[in-house]
Amino acid sequence: MIPILSLDAMRAADHDAVGRRSQDALVHAAGTAVAQTARHMLGTCYGAHIAVIAGPGLNGADGRVAAAWLRDRGAQVEVITWSDAPSMLAGFDLIVDAAFGTGCSRPYVAPRVTAGTRVLAVDLPSGVDTDTGALLGEPMIATVTLALGALKPAHLNGPAADFVGELRFEGLDIVQSFVDGLMTDEDLAGFVHLNANDHKWNHAVQAFVGSSLMPGAAELVLRGALAGGASMIRLASRGDVSTQVNIPPEVVHATDATVDTRCKAVVAGPGLGPDASDWLRDSLSDLTCPVVLDADGLNRELIDEHSPRDGSWVLTPHAGEFARLTGKDVGLDRFSSVRDLAEATGCVVLLKGPTTIISAPDGRLRVVTSGTASLATAGTGDVLAGFIAATIARGHNSLEGAALGAFLHGRAGASLAPYAHASEVAASLARLVGDLAGR
């Protein structure tokens, strides 16, 4: 994972790094990383006309080091003090925004730039609140933002995220420990658990999904669960869906809505209908295994009544379902909203969206940005719910299972052509898991 740190946590990490090295060494490393990113954006330094807007703090110091590095390699660099910057900057190949970064605590109106001018923001676009992503003025829209040391909430959360552009990261060996993180490919190591003593009940999943009105949801959940490694699936639907859709032959049809005690996870909700909570109530009482609730299973009364509040249940709402659970919109600070619902319910909460945010009840966050707009189609959430349930049944805890499931789900969607169907996402997930098993 790439660490995500609040402003206070980042300042503490910087302070510790200064003690291990020195402030001059850190500024030199940061400024060099900024300069190298600038060169990569331009292709060559020689003859390039660059403006560096330098602020009064360490962000400005990083910018000044970058300016010297770029001059040494043939660029024409003009360092402009933030307070003396004109209202319009024109005639530059690149503008480096090193005015404030994470240190902005006042309204700041950045200079306007001519159309097509590339902008490199140092750490954060100046003029945003680091922790909430709120706008403190009028930031520049960056072409590239180079995050230093750690990502900050504003890179991924709130209105500021629209000003970040392409997000790049340089750790600079600053952060030694962290709690919240952005999921990366490195987190997939060990995703596939295989054991010589496995049998069909070791990773079994109980599914309460589908109805005669929405039979397709059952098939999609089941295919997602099979892609995730469910070794046995028991299906209970509201009505017989097997004659309406192609239920995988590996699935066992339950004769009643009970959970076999040998199942390691339950997935419930998709396709059950709006009054699903009454049908599910008895099935979800006194369970000892994790539960993934999606779609029609996302009922606050049902959750409050039956969740063990130990972080084993996973709720997977989109923004509309989140509003139904909480009685209010997600709002601009999605990190805080998801954390609040996780704490209130005692469940892991996965808020689906272009940036997917997952929180444990204790506030630990995982963020996923691997998805694309190709996942914004009916049924992909059903696939995700089944896949997460299988991932948990395979031995991952609920926070890990939700985060890994969402990350791979995003990767699966990104690998497909635009307008792919949900069933194609399930097949893509199966291929990705197969690739991981072959590592």
Disulfide bonds with the S-S distance in Angstrom:
none
